[in-house]
């Protein structure tokens, strides 16, 4: 990861990875802290009943957040299941010189 980008990872998010029983019941593992850069992104969408504001977070990390992981924003209580967010997109960025993974951007 680029040194300047790494310096931006000053927030801590929490990730809980799901597991499934033989019956298909989901349980979430213990919260794992992860260094991140978190940006709030607001957009306006045209809906049938008028315009609606949509708020998303873009999270930059060195480690991958999978699509079925739950993500808690900085300051959120990771024991409160209602605060956990599911990723909408996960993008992998590669270093153009080495071809290795540089970082991940996850939108929740």
ROSE-4610 file (N, C-alpha, C; in Angstrom, 1 decimal, always signed):
// ROSE-4610
residu = [X/X/X/X/X/X/X/X/X/X/X/X/X/X/X/X/X/X/X/X/X/X/X/X/X/X/X/X/X/X/X/X/X/X/X/X/X/X/X/X/X/X/X/X/X/X/X/X/X/X/X/X/X/X/X/X/X/X/X/X/X/X/X/X/X/X/X/X/X/X/X/X/X/X/X/X/X/X/X/X/X/X/X/X/X/X/X/X/X/X/X/X/X/X/X/X/X/X/X/X/X/X/X/X/X/X/X/X/X/X/X/X/X/X/X/X/X/X/X/X/X/X/X/X/X/X/X/X/X/X/X/X/X/X/X/X/X/X/X/X/X/X/X/X/X/X/X/X/X/X/X/X/X/X/X/X/X/X/X/X/X/X/X/X/X/X/X/X/X/X/X/X/X/X/X/X/X/X/X/X/X/X/X/X/X/X/X/X/X/X/X/X/X/X/X/X/X/X/X/X/X/X/X/X/X/X/X/X/X/X/X/X/X/X/X/X/X/X/X/X/X/X/X/X/X/X/X/X/X/X/X/X/X/X/X/X/X/X/X/X/X/X/X/X/X/X/X/X/X/X/X/X/X/X/X/X/X/X/X/X/X/X/X/X/X/X/X/X/X/X/X/X/X/X/X/X/X/X/X/X/X/X/X/X/X/X/X/X/X/X/X/X/X/X/X/X/X/X/X/X/X/X/X/X/X/X/X/X/X/X/X/X/X/X/X/X/X/X/X/X/X/X/X/X]
num = [1/1/1/2/2/2/3/3/3/4/4/4/5/5/5/6/6/6/7/7/7/8/8/8/9/9/9/10/10/10/11/11/11/12/12/12/13/13/13/14/14/14/15/15/15/16/16/16/17/17/17/18/18/18/19/19/19/20/20/20/21/21/21/22/22/22/23/23/23/24/24/24/25/25/25/26/26/26/27/27/27/28/28/28/29/29/29/30/30/30/31/31/31/32/32/32/33/33/33/34/34/34/35/35/35/36/36/36/37/37/37/38/38/38/39/39/39/40/40/40/41/41/41/42/42/42/43/43/43/44/44/44/45/45/45/46/46/46/47/47/47/48/48/48/49/49/49/50/50/50/51/51/51/52/52/52/53/53/53/54/54/54/55/55/55/56/56/56/57/57/57/58/58/58/59/59/59/60/60/60/61/61/61/62/62/62/63/63/63/64/64/64/65/65/65/66/66/66/67/67/67/68/68/68/69/69/69/70/70/70/71/71/71/72/72/72/73/73/73/74/74/74/75/75/75/76/76/76/77/77/77/78/78/78/79/79/79/80/80/80/81/81/81/82/82/82/83/83/83/84/84/84/85/85/85/86/86/86/87/87/87/88/88/88/89/89/89/90/90/90/91/91/91/92/92/92/93/93/93/94/94/94/95/95/95/96/96/96/97/97/97/98/98/98/99/99/99/100/100/100/101/101/101/102/102/102/103/103/103/104/104/104/105/105/105/106/106/106/107/107/107/108/108/108]
x = [+0.8/+0.0/+0.9/+0.5/+1.1/+1.3/+2.5/+2.7/+1.7/+1.5/+0.5/-0.9/-1.3/-2.6/-2.7/-1.6/-1.6/-1.7/-1.1/-1.2/-2.6/-3.5/-4.9/-5.8/-5.3/-6.0/-6.0/-6.7/-6.6/-7.9/-8.9/-10.1/-10.1/-10.9/-11.0/-12.5/-12.7/-14.0/-13.9/-15.0/-15.1/-15.8/-15.2/-15.8/-16.2/-17.3/-17.7/-18.0/-17.3/-17.4/-18.5/-19.4/-20.5/-20.0/-20.7/-20.5/-21.9/-22.0/-23.4/-23.4/-24.5/-24.7/-25.1/-25.2/-25.6/-27.0/-27.8/-29.2/-29.3/-28.1/-28.1/-28.3/-28.3/-28.5/-27.2/-27.3/-26.1/-25.8/-24.5/-24.0/-22.8/-22.6/-21.5/-20.4/-19.1/-18.0/-17.7/-16.6/-16.1/-15.7/-16.0/-15.6/-14.1/-13.6/-12.2/-12.0/-11.1/-10.9/-10.0/-10.2/-9.5/-9.2/-8.0/-7.7/-8.3/-8.9/-9.6/-9.6/-9.9/-10.2/-11.7/-12.5/-13.9/-14.4/-15.1/-15.7/-17.2/-17.9/-19.3/-19.7/-20.5/-20.9/-22.4/-22.9/-24.3/-24.7/-25.7/-26.2/-27.7/-28.3/-29.7/-30.3/-31.2/-31.8/-33.3/-33.6/-35.0/-35.9/-36.8/-37.8/-39.1/-40.0/-41.4/-42.1/-41.9/-42.5/-41.7/-40.6/-39.8/-38.4/-37.5/-36.1/-35.8/-34.9/-34.5/-33.0/-32.6/-31.1/-30.7/-29.6/-29.0/-27.6/-27.3/-26.1/-25.3/-24.1/-23.3/-21.9/-21.2/-19.8/-18.9/-17.8/-16.8/-15.6/-15.2/-14.2/-13.0/-11.8/-10.5/-9.8/-9.3/-8.6/-7.5/-6.6/-5.5/-6.0/-6.9/-7.5/-8.9/-9.2/-10.5/-11.6/-12.7/-14.0/-14.8/-15.3/-16.1/-17.6/-18.3/-19.6/-20.6/-20.3/-21.2/-20.7/-19.6/-19.2/-20.1/-20.1/-20.9/-19.8/-20.1/-19.2/-19.8/-19.1/-19.5/-18.6/-19.3/-18.5/-17.8/-16.8/-16.1/-17.0/-16.9/-17.7/-19.0/-19.4/-20.6/-20.2/-21.2/-21.1/-21.3/-20.2/-20.3/-21.1/-21.5/-22.4/-23.9/-24.2/-25.5/-25.7/-26.3/-26.4/-27.1/-28.0/-28.7/-27.8/-26.6/-25.7/-24.8/-24.7/-23.8/-24.4/-23.5/-23.9/-23.3/-24.1/-23.6/-22.9/-21.8/-21.2/-22.1/-22.1/-22.9/-21.9/-20.7/-19.7/-18.3/-17.5/-16.1/-15.2/-14.3/-13.4/-12.0/-11.2/-9.8/-9.0/-8.0/-7.1/-5.7/-5.1/-3.7/-2.7/-1.5/-0.3/+0.1/+0.1/+0.5/+1.9/+2.8/+4.2/+4.4/+3.8/+4.0/+2.9/+1.7/+0.6/+0.0/+0.5/+0.0/-1.2/-2.0/-3.1/-2.6/-3.1/-2.7/-3.6/-4.9/-5.9/-7.3/-8.3/-9.7/-10.5/-11.6/-12.6/-13.9/-14.6/-15.8/-16.9/-18.0/-19.1/-20.2/-20.6/-21.7/-22.8]
y = [-1.2/+0.0/+1.2/+2.2/+3.5/+4.1/+4.6/+5.1/+6.3/+7.2/+8.3/+7.7/+6.7/+6.2/+5.5/+4.8/+4.1/+5.0/+6.2/+7.2/+7.7/+7.5/+8.0/+7.0/+5.8/+4.8/+5.0/+6.1/+6.5/+6.2/+5.7/+5.3/+3.8/+3.3/+1.9/+1.5/+0.5/-0.1/-1.5/-2.1/-3.5/-4.3/-5.5/-6.5/-7.7/-8.3/-9.6/-10.5/-11.6/-12.6/-13.6/-13.9/-14.8/-16.3/-17.2/-18.6/-19.2/-20.4/-21.0/-22.4/-22.7/-24.0/-25.0/-26.3/-27.3/-27.0/-26.3/-26.0/-24.7/-24.0/-22.8/-21.5/-21.7/-20.5/-19.7/-18.4/-17.6/-17.1/-17.1/-16.5/-15.7/-14.6/-13.7/-13.9/-13.9/-14.1/-12.9/-13.0/-11.9/-10.7/-9.5/-8.3/-8.2/-7.9/-7.7/-6.3/-5.5/-4.1/-4.1/-3.1/-2.9/-1.4/-1.1/+0.3/+0.7/+1.9/+2.3/+3.8/+4.2/+5.5/+5.5/+6.3/+6.2/+7.6/+7.5/+8.7/+8.6/+9.6/+9.7/+10.2/+9.5/+9.9/+10.1/+11.3/+11.6/+11.8/+11.1/+11.3/+11.5/+12.0/+12.2/+11.3/+10.5/+9.7/+10.1/+10.1/+10.4/+9.2/+9.3/+8.3/+8.6/+7.7/+8.0/+9.1/+9.0/+10.0/+11.3/+11.4/+12.6/+12.3/+13.2/+13.0/+12.4/+11.5/+10.9/+11.0/+11.3/+11.4/+10.0/+9.6/+8.3/+8.5/+7.9/+8.1/+6.8/+6.8/+5.6/+5.9/+4.9/+5.1/+4.3/+5.0/+4.3/+4.1/+2.8/+2.4/+1.9/+2.5/+2.1/+1.3/+0.1/-0.8/-1.5/-2.0/-2.9/-4.3/-4.7/-6.0/-6.1/-7.2/-7.3/-7.5/-6.8/-7.0/-7.7/-8.9/-9.7/-9.3/-9.6/-9.2/-9.6/-10.7/-11.2/-10.8/-10.1/-9.6/-8.5/-8.3/-7.1/-6.1/-4.8/-3.7/-2.8/-2.4/-1.3/-0.1/+1.0/+2.3/+2.7/+3.6/+4.0/+4.6/+4.1/+4.6/+3.8/+2.9/+2.1/+0.9/+0.4/-0.7/-2.0/-2.8/-4.0/-5.1/-4.9/-5.9/-5.6/-4.4/-4.1/-4.5/-5.6/-6.2/-5.3/-4.4/-3.5/-2.4/-2.2/-1.2/-1.7/-3.0/-3.7/-3.5/-3.1/-2.8/-3.9/-4.3/-5.2/-4.4/-4.9/-4.2/-4.3/-3.2/-3.1/-3.5/-2.9/-3.3/-3.4/-4.3/-4.4/-4.3/-3.4/-3.2/-3.5/-4.2/-4.5/-3.6/-2.9/-2.0/-2.6/-2.7/-3.3/-2.2/-2.5/-1.6/-1.8/-0.7/-0.9/-1.3/-1.1/-1.5/-3.0/-3.4/-4.8/-5.8/-5.3/-6.2/-6.8/-6.4/-7.0/-6.1/-6.7/-5.9/-4.8/-3.6/-2.4/-2.0/-2.0/-1.8/-2.2/-2.1/-2.4/-1.2/-1.0/+0.0/-0.7/-0.5/-1.2/-0.1/-0.2/+0.7/+0.0/+0.7/+0.1/+1.2]
z = [+0.0/+0.0/+0.0/-0.7/-0.8/+0.6/+0.9/+2.3/+2.6/+1.7/+2.0/+2.2/+1.5/+1.7/+3.1/+3.4/+4.7/+5.9/+5.7/+6.8/+7.0/+6.0/+6.1/+6.9/+7.2/+7.8/+9.4/+9.8/+11.2/+12.0/+11.3/+12.0/+12.2/+13.2/+13.5/+13.3/+12.4/+12.2/+12.8/+13.0/+13.4/+12.4/+12.2/+11.3/+12.1/+11.8/+12.3/+11.2/+11.1/+10.0/+10.4/+9.5/+9.7/+9.6/+10.3/+10.1/+10.1/+9.5/+9.4/+10.0/+10.6/+11.2/+10.1/+10.4/+9.4/+8.9/+9.8/+9.5/+8.7/+8.5/+7.7/+8.6/+9.9/+10.8/+10.9/+10.8/+10.8/+12.2/+12.5/+13.7/+13.3/+14.1/+13.8/+14.8/+14.3/+15.1/+15.9/+16.7/+17.5/+16.7/+17.2/+16.4/+16.3/+15.1/+14.8/+14.4/+15.1/+14.7/+13.4/+12.6/+11.4/+11.1/+10.8/+10.5/+9.1/+9.1/+7.9/+7.7/+6.4/+6.1/+5.7/+6.3/+6.1/+5.6/+4.4/+3.8/+3.7/+4.1/+4.0/+2.6/+1.9/+0.5/+0.5/+0.2/+0.1/-1.4/-1.8/-3.2/-3.1/-4.2/-4.2/-5.4/-5.1/-6.1/-6.4/-7.6/-8.1/-7.8/-7.0/-6.6/-7.2/-7.2/-7.7/-6.9/-5.6/-4.7/-4.6/-5.3/-5.2/-5.0/-4.6/-4.5/-3.1/-3.0/-1.7/-1.6/-0.4/-0.1/+0.3/-0.2/+0.1/+0.7/+1.8/+2.5/+2.5/+2.1/+2.1/+2.7/+3.1/+3.5/+2.6/+2.2/+1.5/+2.4/+2.6/+3.5/+2.8/+3.1/+2.5/+3.5/+3.2/+4.1/+3.4/+4.2/+3.6/+3.5/+4.4/+4.4/+3.7/+3.1/+2.4/+3.4/+3.1/+3.8/+2.8/+3.2/+2.2/+2.2/+1.1/+0.9/+2.0/+2.7/+3.8/+5.2/+5.3/+6.6/+7.1/+8.3/+8.9/+9.3/+9.1/+9.3/+10.3/+11.3/+12.3/+12.1/+12.0/+11.7/+13.0/+12.9/+14.1/+15.2/+16.4/+17.5/+17.7/+16.7/+16.9/+17.8/+18.5/+19.4/+18.6/+18.4/+17.6/+18.2/+19.5/+20.1/+19.7/+19.1/+18.7/+17.2/+17.0/+15.7/+14.7/+15.2/+14.3/+13.7/+14.3/+13.8/+12.7/+12.6/+11.6/+10.2/+9.3/+7.9/+7.0/+5.9/+4.9/+3.8/+3.3/+2.1/+0.9/+0.1/-1.1/-2.3/-2.2/-3.2/-2.5/-3.1/-2.6/-3.8/-3.9/-5.0/-4.5/-5.4/-5.1/-6.0/-5.5/-6.3/-6.2/-7.4/-7.5/-7.8/-7.3/-7.5/-9.0/-9.8/-11.2/-11.4/-10.5/-10.7/-10.3/-9.2/-8.8/-9.2/-9.5/-9.8/-8.5/-7.4/-6.1/-5.6/-4.7/-4.2/-3.4/-3.6/-2.9/-1.8/-2.1/-1.0/-1.5/-0.6/-0.9/-0.6/-1.4/-1.1/-1.0/+0.1/+0.4/+0.6/+0.0/+0.2/+1.0/+2.1/+2.9/+3.0]
